[in-house]
Amino acid sequence: MGYGRYLYAELKKSARALPRMLLSAAALMLLTGGIAFGAARGMEREPLAVGADIGVVVREDNRMTRMALGYVENMESVAGFCRFLRVSEEAGMKMLADGELAALVLLPEALVEGIMDGRNPSVDVVFPENARLEALLFRELTEAGAGLLRVAQAQIYGAADTAARYGLEGQLSVMEAEIDGYNLAFALDRLSLYDEETVYATGRLSVAQYYAASGAVLFLLLAGMAAYPIMGPEPAALRRQLARAGVGGLWQSLCRWLCGFLYLLSLCGVAALVLWGAGLCAPEAAARLRELLWSGRNHASVWVCAGMVLLALAAVASFHRMIYSVSGSRTGGILLIFLLSAVSVYLSGGFVPSALLPRAVRAAGELLPTAYLIRACGGLLAGYGAETARCAVWLGVCTAVFEAAAYVLERNGDRA
């Protein structure tokens, strides 16, 4: 039996088994699609927002008091958290007892005038007995504000004492103006003290793109559970007979890897046809999907994209070959593929982005082939960057190592 005849026989057997394998893969596609959709929805969910209704009792309603209250209401640190309600003292106490308010602020008469002339009247803040999270947060805000005021007062009094000690009363107004300017700049322009940088847990990919790439990798890995008829090792007796007929073990291993590679390639082709057909039936949904997945894409060469796809499929096919050679049976291979696929995709950030995983887990995931498979699939959506060459090299190395391991394992089985 020649090399060509054996390859033809393997391809013919693969073609007969292809419909059954595609049906099994379709069920897996529904599973992985549901996982990816649920994960994307979880990442896009808005964070928990905490808001507090604060009652304000104004005992002297004049222009200066309204200006001071308006200033506090529009402070950045307060406006996003608190909503101030003007109430009477009696109504405010009742609402506080009923749990409708997180706190009640009692403004004294001549508040602004007292601050300006140094009397510094106190503002009473009443909290409910069983304070909720909103009340606790507002208490922290008020204590922080009181601390800033204490610091400002200490600065003014210290400047006045220093001016009196050294006979610089004429310069006191200048010193007070500088202190006021510093404190106002600190309170009103806090963001000037920091550089703002937005960091995404999914890197340069959007959430939808990230989970589409991760879902595709998980789907390709799990699709190997249906490929045992064409990728699993032949019985040892049959392999020895083929070797006597002139078909060496290396050629047998390569032919079965090629059949698995073509199976994965046909699977991707069928998936592309299904998506294309769905787009024809629902053009608006297809346009929305393209906008969601390909927005901001840096268009790469068609040959680069095709090459990365082929490398990814080759690596996955060699991974399946190695697992089936290790297990030695259909059931063991299926269970091992499922376990290793789920664990490796998780460690590589396929379920939870790597940036959110513990450092040790993140370091381990970076060494796994699934990390490069996710990057390769993500590049199809967001474009390939500087990591393209490294990703291609590692996928090529993984393909060779996995296939070599499969060949060695089967050869040792023949000797045994």
Contacts in CASP RR format, 6 or more apart in sequence:
PFRMAT RR
TARGET T0000
AUTHOR 0000-0000-0000
METHOD contacts of the structure
MODEL  1
MGYGRYLYAELKKSARALPRMLLSAAALMLLTGGIAFGAARGMEREPLAV
GADIGVVVREDNRMTRMALGYVENMESVAGFCRFLRVSEEAGMKMLADGE
LAALVLLPEALVEGIMDGRNPSVDVVFPENARLEALLFRELTEAGAGLLR
VAQAQIYGAADTAARYGLEGQLSVMEAEIDGYNLAFALDRLSLYDEETVY
ATGRLSVAQYYAASGAVLFLLLAGMAAYPIMGPEPAALRRQLARAGVGGL
WQSLCRWLCGFLYLLSLCGVAALVLWGAGLCAPEAAARLRELLWSGRNHA
SVWVCAGMVLLALAAVASFHRMIYSVSGSRTGGILLIFLLSAVSVYLSGG
FVPSALLPRAVRAAGELLPTAYLIRACGGLLAGYGAETARCAVWLGVCTA
VFEAAAYVLERNGDRA
1 242 0 8 1.000
1 245 0 8 1.000
1 246 0 8 1.000
1 247 0 8 1.000
2 245 0 8 1.000
2 246 0 8 1.000
2 247 0 8 1.000
3 247 0 8 1.000
3 251 0 8 1.000
6 242 0 8 1.000
6 247 0 8 1.000
6 251 0 8 1.000
6 252 0 8 1.000
6 255 0 8 1.000
7 255 0 8 1.000
7 258 0 8 1.000
10 230 0 8 1.000
10 255 0 8 1.000
10 256 0 8 1.000
10 258 0 8 1.000
10 259 0 8 1.000
11 259 0 8 1.000
11 262 0 8 1.000
13 229 0 8 1.000
13 230 0 8 1.000
13 259 0 8 1.000
14 230 0 8 1.000
14 259 0 8 1.000
14 260 0 8 1.000
14 262 0 8 1.000
14 263 0 8 1.000
17 229 0 8 1.000
17 230 0 8 1.000
18 263 0 8 1.000
18 266 0 8 1.000
20 226 0 8 1.000
21 226 0 8 1.000
21 227 0 8 1.000
21 229 0 8 1.000
21 230 0 8 1.000
21 263 0 8 1.000
22 266 0 8 1.000
22 267 0 8 1.000
22 270 0 8 1.000
24 225 0 8 1.000
24 226 0 8 1.000
25 219 0 8 1.000
25 223 0 8 1.000
25 226 0 8 1.000
25 267 0 8 1.000
28 219 0 8 1.000
28 222 0 8 1.000
28 223 0 8 1.000
28 225 0 8 1.000
28 226 0 8 1.000
29 219 0 8 1.000
29 271 0 8 1.000
31 222 0 8 1.000
32 215 0 8 1.000
32 218 0 8 1.000
32 219 0 8 1.000
32 222 0 8 1.000
33 215 0 8 1.000
33 219 0 8 1.000
35 215 0 8 1.000
35 218 0 8 1.000
35 351 0 8 1.000
36 211 0 8 1.000
36 212 0 8 1.000
36 214 0 8 1.000
36 215 0 8 1.000
36 218 0 8 1.000
37 211 0 8 1.000
39 211 0 8 1.000
39 214 0 8 1.000
39 351 0 8 1.000
40 207 0 8 1.000
40 208 0 8 1.000
40 210 0 8 1.000
40 211 0 8 1.000
43 201 0 8 1.000
43 202 0 8 1.000
43 207 0 8 1.000
43 211 0 8 1.000
43 353 0 8 1.000
44 207 0 8 1.000
50 81 0 8 1.000
50 133 0 8 1.000
50 134 0 8 1.000
50 137 0 8 1.000
51 80 0 8 1.000
51 81 0 8 1.000
51 82 0 8 1.000
51 83 0 8 1.000
51 102 0 8 1.000
51 134 0 8 1.000
52 81 0 8 1.000
52 82 0 8 1.000
52 83 0 8 1.000
52 102 0 8 1.000
52 103 0 8 1.000
52 134 0 8 1.000
52 135 0 8 1.000
52 137 0 8 1.000
52 138 0 8 1.000
53 82 0 8 1.000
53 83 0 8 1.000
53 85 0 8 1.000
53 100 0 8 1.000
53 101 0 8 1.000
53 102 0 8 1.000
53 134 0 8 1.000
54 82 0 8 1.000
54 83 0 8 1.000
54 84 0 8 1.000
54 85 0 8 1.000
54 101 0 8 1.000
54 102 0 8 1.000
54 103 0 8 1.000
54 104 0 8 1.000
54 105 0 8 1.000
54 138 0 8 1.000
55 84 0 8 1.000
55 85 0 8 1.000
55 86 0 8 1.000
55 87 0 8 1.000
55 92 0 8 1.000
55 95 0 8 1.000
55 96 0 8 1.000
55 101 0 8 1.000
55 103 0 8 1.000
55 104 0 8 1.000
55 105 0 8 1.000
56 69 0 8 1.000
56 84 0 8 1.000
56 85 0 8 1.000
56 86 0 8 1.000
56 87 0 8 1.000
56 104 0 8 1.000
56 105 0 8 1.000
56 107 0 8 1.000
57 87 0 8 1.000
57 88 0 8 1.000
57 89 0 8 1.000
57 92 0 8 1.000
57 104 0 8 1.000
57 105 0 8 1.000
57 106 0 8 1.000
57 107 0 8 1.000
58 65 0 8 1.000
58 69 0 8 1.000
58 86 0 8 1.000
58 107 0 8 1.000
59 106 0 8 1.000
59 107 0 8 1.000
59 108 0 8 1.000
59 109 0 8 1.000
60 107 0 8 1.000
60 108 0 8 1.000
60 109 0 8 1.000
60 110 0 8 1.000
60 111 0 8 1.000
64 111 0 8 1.000
64 112 0 8 1.000
64 113 0 8 1.000
65 107 0 8 1.000
65 111 0 8 1.000
65 112 0 8 1.000
67 112 0 8 1.000
68 111 0 8 1.000
68 112 0 8 1.000
69 84 0 8 1.000
69 107 0 8 1.000
72 78 0 8 1.000
72 84 0 8 1.000
73 79 0 8 1.000
73 82 0 8 1.000
73 84 0 8 1.000
75 187 0 8 1.000
76 190 0 8 1.000
77 141 0 8 1.000
77 190 0 8 1.000
78 141 0 8 1.000
81 137 0 8 1.000
81 138 0 8 1.000
81 141 0 8 1.000
82 138 0 8 1.000
82 141 0 8 1.000
85 101 0 8 1.000
87 95 0 8 1.000
87 104 0 8 1.000
89 106 0 8 1.000
92 101 0 8 1.000
92 104 0 8 1.000
93 104 0 8 1.000
93 126 0 8 1.000
95 101 0 8 1.000
95 104 0 8 1.000
96 103 0 8 1.000
96 104 0 8 1.000
96 126 0 8 1.000
96 128 0 8 1.000
97 128 0 8 1.000
99 128 0 8 1.000
101 128 0 8 1.000
102 127 0 8 1.000
102 128 0 8 1.000
102 131 0 8 1.000
102 132 0 8 1.000
102 134 0 8 1.000
102 135 0 8 1.000
102 138 0 8 1.000
103 125 0 8 1.000
103 126 0 8 1.000
103 127 0 8 1.000
103 128 0 8 1.000
103 135 0 8 1.000
103 138 0 8 1.000
103 139 0 8 1.000
103 142 0 8 1.000
104 125 0 8 1.000
104 126 0 8 1.000
105 123 0 8 1.000
105 124 0 8 1.000
105 125 0 8 1.000
105 126 0 8 1.000
106 123 0 8 1.000
106 124 0 8 1.000
106 125 0 8 1.000
106 126 0 8 1.000
107 123 0 8 1.000
108 121 0 8 1.000
108 122 0 8 1.000
108 123 0 8 1.000
108 124 0 8 1.000
109 121 0 8 1.000
110 121 0 8 1.000
111 121 0 8 1.000
111 123 0 8 1.000
114 120 0 8 1.000
114 121 0 8 1.000
115 121 0 8 1.000
120 153 0 8 1.000
125 139 0 8 1.000
125 142 0 8 1.000
127 135 0 8 1.000
127 139 0 8 1.000
128 135 0 8 1.000
131 139 0 8 1.000
148 183 0 8 1.000
148 186 0 8 1.000
148 187 0 8 1.000
151 183 0 8 1.000
152 179 0 8 1.000
152 183 0 8 1.000
155 179 0 8 1.000
155 183 0 8 1.000
156 176 0 8 1.000
156 179 0 8 1.000
159 172 0 8 1.000
159 175 0 8 1.000
159 176 0 8 1.000
159 179 0 8 1.000
160 172 0 8 1.000
162 168 0 8 1.000
163 169 0 8 1.000
163 170 0 8 1.000
163 171 0 8 1.000
163 172 0 8 1.000
163 175 0 8 1.000
168 175 0 8 1.000
185 192 0 8 1.000
199 355 0 8 1.000
201 353 0 8 1.000
201 355 0 8 1.000
201 356 0 8 1.000
202 209 0 8 1.000
202 210 0 8 1.000
202 353 0 8 1.000
202 355 0 8 1.000
203 210 0 8 1.000
203 353 0 8 1.000
203 355 0 8 1.000
204 382 0 8 1.000
205 213 0 8 1.000
205 378 0 8 1.000
205 381 0 8 1.000
205 382 0 8 1.000
206 292 0 8 1.000
206 295 0 8 1.000
206 382 0 8 1.000
208 292 0 8 1.000
208 293 0 8 1.000
209 293 0 8 1.000
209 378 0 8 1.000
209 381 0 8 1.000
209 382 0 8 1.000
210 350 0 8 1.000
210 353 0 8 1.000
210 378 0 8 1.000
211 350 0 8 1.000
212 293 0 8 1.000
212 377 0 8 1.000
212 378 0 8 1.000
212 381 0 8 1.000
213 374 0 8 1.000
213 375 0 8 1.000
213 377 0 8 1.000
213 378 0 8 1.000
213 379 0 8 1.000
213 380 0 8 1.000
213 381 0 8 1.000
214 345 0 8 1.000
214 349 0 8 1.000
214 350 0 8 1.000
214 351 0 8 1.000
214 374 0 8 1.000
214 377 0 8 1.000
215 350 0 8 1.000
216 377 0 8 1.000
217 312 0 8 1.000
217 345 0 8 1.000
217 350 0 8 1.000
217 370 0 8 1.000
217 373 0 8 1.000
217 374 0 8 1.000
217 377 0 8 1.000
218 341 0 8 1.000
218 342 0 8 1.000
218 345 0 8 1.000
218 350 0 8 1.000
220 264 0 8 1.000
220 267 0 8 1.000
220 312 0 8 1.000
220 313 0 8 1.000
220 316 0 8 1.000
220 373 0 8 1.000
221 316 0 8 1.000
221 319 0 8 1.000
221 337 0 8 1.000
221 341 0 8 1.000
221 344 0 8 1.000
221 345 0 8 1.000
221 370 0 8 1.000
222 337 0 8 1.000
222 338 0 8 1.000
222 341 0 8 1.000
223 264 0 8 1.000
223 267 0 8 1.000
224 231 0 8 1.000
224 264 0 8 1.000
224 316 0 8 1.000
224 320 0 8 1.000
224 337 0 8 1.000
225 333 0 8 1.000
225 334 0 8 1.000
225 337 0 8 1.000
225 338 0 8 1.000
227 260 0 8 1.000
227 263 0 8 1.000
227 320 0 8 1.000
228 324 0 8 1.000
228 330 0 8 1.000
228 333 0 8 1.000
228 334 0 8 1.000
230 256 0 8 1.000
230 259 0 8 1.000
230 260 0 8 1.000
230 263 0 8 1.000
231 256 0 8 1.000
231 257 0 8 1.000
231 259 0 8 1.000
231 260 0 8 1.000
231 263 0 8 1.000
231 317 0 8 1.000
231 320 0 8 1.000
231 321 0 8 1.000
231 324 0 8 1.000
232 256 0 8 1.000
232 321 0 8 1.000
232 324 0 8 1.000
232 325 0 8 1.000
232 328 0 8 1.000
232 330 0 8 1.000
233 239 0 8 1.000
233 256 0 8 1.000
233 324 0 8 1.000
233 325 0 8 1.000
233 328 0 8 1.000
233 410 0 8 1.000
234 242 0 8 1.000
234 252 0 8 1.000
236 413 0 8 1.000
236 414 0 8 1.000
236 416 0 8 1.000
239 249 0 8 1.000
239 252 0 8 1.000
239 410 0 8 1.000
239 414 0 8 1.000
240 414 0 8 1.000
242 248 0 8 1.000
242 249 0 8 1.000
242 252 0 8 1.000
243 249 0 8 1.000
243 414 0 8 1.000
249 407 0 8 1.000
249 410 0 8 1.000
249 411 0 8 1.000
249 414 0 8 1.000
250 407 0 8 1.000
252 410 0 8 1.000
253 321 0 8 1.000
253 403 0 8 1.000
253 406 0 8 1.000
253 407 0 8 1.000
253 410 0 8 1.000
254 403 0 8 1.000
256 321 0 8 1.000
257 317 0 8 1.000
257 318 0 8 1.000
257 321 0 8 1.000
257 403 0 8 1.000
257 406 0 8 1.000
260 317 0 8 1.000
260 320 0 8 1.000
260 321 0 8 1.000
261 313 0 8 1.000
261 314 0 8 1.000
261 317 0 8 1.000
263 317 0 8 1.000
264 313 0 8 1.000
264 316 0 8 1.000
264 317 0 8 1.000
265 310 0 8 1.000
265 313 0 8 1.000
268 309 0 8 1.000
268 313 0 8 1.000
275 286 0 8 1.000
278 285 0 8 1.000
278 286 0 8 1.000
279 285 0 8 1.000
279 286 0 8 1.000
280 286 0 8 1.000
293 381 0 8 1.000
294 381 0 8 1.000
296 382 0 8 1.000
297 381 0 8 1.000
297 382 0 8 1.000
297 383 0 8 1.000
298 382 0 8 1.000
298 383 0 8 1.000
298 384 0 8 1.000
298 385 0 8 1.000
299 383 0 8 1.000
300 379 0 8 1.000
300 383 0 8 1.000
300 384 0 8 1.000
300 388 0 8 1.000
304 384 0 8 1.000
304 388 0 8 1.000
305 379 0 8 1.000
305 380 0 8 1.000
305 384 0 8 1.000
307 392 0 8 1.000
308 376 0 8 1.000
308 379 0 8 1.000
308 380 0 8 1.000
308 384 0 8 1.000
308 388 0 8 1.000
308 391 0 8 1.000
308 392 0 8 1.000
308 395 0 8 1.000
309 376 0 8 1.000
309 380 0 8 1.000
311 376 0 8 1.000
311 392 0 8 1.000
311 395 0 8 1.000
311 396 0 8 1.000
311 399 0 8 1.000
312 373 0 8 1.000
312 376 0 8 1.000
312 377 0 8 1.000
312 395 0 8 1.000
314 395 0 8 1.000
314 396 0 8 1.000
314 399 0 8 1.000
315 369 0 8 1.000
315 372 0 8 1.000
315 373 0 8 1.000
315 395 0 8 1.000
315 396 0 8 1.000
315 398 0 8 1.000
315 399 0 8 1.000
315 402 0 8 1.000
316 373 0 8 1.000
317 399 0 8 1.000
318 398 0 8 1.000
318 399 0 8 1.000
318 400 0 8 1.000
318 401 0 8 1.000
318 402 0 8 1.000
318 403 0 8 1.000
318 406 0 8 1.000
319 369 0 8 1.000
319 398 0 8 1.000
319 402 0 8 1.000
320 337 0 8 1.000
321 402 0 8 1.000
321 403 0 8 1.000
321 406 0 8 1.000
322 402 0 8 1.000
322 403 0 8 1.000
322 405 0 8 1.000
322 406 0 8 1.000
322 409 0 8 1.000
323 333 0 8 1.000
323 336 0 8 1.000
323 337 0 8 1.000
323 340 0 8 1.000
324 333 0 8 1.000
324 406 0 8 1.000
325 405 0 8 1.000
325 406 0 8 1.000
325 407 0 8 1.000
325 409 0 8 1.000
325 410 0 8 1.000
326 333 0 8 1.000
326 336 0 8 1.000
326 409 0 8 1.000
327 333 0 8 1.000
327 335 0 8 1.000
327 336 0 8 1.000
341 370 0 8 1.000
344 365 0 8 1.000
344 368 0 8 1.000
344 369 0 8 1.000
344 370 0 8 1.000
345 351 0 8 1.000
345 370 0 8 1.000
345 374 0 8 1.000
346 352 0 8 1.000
347 357 0 8 1.000
347 361 0 8 1.000
347 364 0 8 1.000
347 365 0 8 1.000
347 368 0 8 1.000
347 370 0 8 1.000
348 354 0 8 1.000
348 365 0 8 1.000
348 366 0 8 1.000
348 368 0 8 1.000
348 370 0 8 1.000
348 371 0 8 1.000
348 374 0 8 1.000
349 357 0 8 1.000
349 365 0 8 1.000
349 371 0 8 1.000
349 374 0 8 1.000
350 370 0 8 1.000
350 374 0 8 1.000
354 362 0 8 1.000
354 365 0 8 1.000
354 366 0 8 1.000
354 371 0 8 1.000
355 362 0 8 1.000
365 371 0 8 1.000
369 394 0 8 1.000
369 395 0 8 1.000
369 398 0 8 1.000
372 391 0 8 1.000
372 394 0 8 1.000
372 395 0 8 1.000
372 398 0 8 1.000
373 395 0 8 1.000
375 387 0 8 1.000
375 391 0 8 1.000
376 391 0 8 1.000
376 395 0 8 1.000
379 385 0 8 1.000
END
